[in-house]
Structure formats: C-alpha cells, structure tokens
Amino acid sequence: MSQLEMTMVMVIEVSALFKGMDSNKEGLSKEELKAQLEKELPGFLENGRNKEAVDKLLKDLDASGDTMVDINEFILFVAAIASACHVYFKQKALNGCPTDPHS
C-alpha cells in the first residue's frame, strides 16, 4: 500500500472514531469534544483547561456555526493538528533536536 493509500485509511479510521464519539449523530457538542480531546489527546488541553479556551476551540472548529463539530470539521481539525506537529518537529530538527515524537 502506498503512503497516500495508508493516509486515506487513517482518515477513514478517524471518521470511524468520530462516529463512535458522536452519541447523538448530529455532531460533537462542546462537552463531548472536550471529553474526547482529554481522552484521545491527554496533553492537548494541558495548558488550556479553562472554559474560555474550550469555547474558543469549539468556535474555531465550528465552521458552520451550528454549535456542533461535524465530521468534516473534525477531520480538518485532525489534519490541522498533524500539520502543526509536522512544523513543530521540523523546527526541532533544524535546532538539532531529535524529531521522533516519542522521544
């Protein structure tokens, strides 16, 4: 399988993860999103556990303005996190630090 094909499989798996999180099948509410971020990305809200940070995150993710994060908004969010991580690790490599995210 090519790298692009593997990436597409991962996007499909993220879609399945989202569907498992979406209890009402209408999208993730602020509370559901926060709970899932704390579960799936335990360090993500580490520095922003306040209500204002969560509200801003939901507002930024909720491109449609319906107060819910739908599957498309969620996939874009995951892609944005991946891109930010790529930039972060690339910068670390330029500074002579190991680029393995597990180190």
C-alpha positions, 0 to 999 in steps of 0.5 A: 500500500502506498503512503497516500493509500495508508493516509486515506485509511487513517482518515477513514479510521478517524471518521470511524472514531468520530462516529463512535464519539458522536452519541447523538449523530448530529455532531460533537457538542462542546462537552463531548469534544472536550471529553474526547480531546482529554481522552484521545489527546491527554496533553492537548488541553494541558495548558488550556483547561479553562472554559474560555479556551474550550469555547474558543476551540469549539468556535474555531472548529465550528465552521458552520456555526451550528454549535456542533463539530461535524465530521468534516470539521473534525477531520480538518481539525485532525489534519490541522493538528498533524500539520502543526506537529509536522512544523513543530518537529521540523523546527526541532530538527533544524535546532538539532533536536531529535524529531521522533515524537516519542522521544 
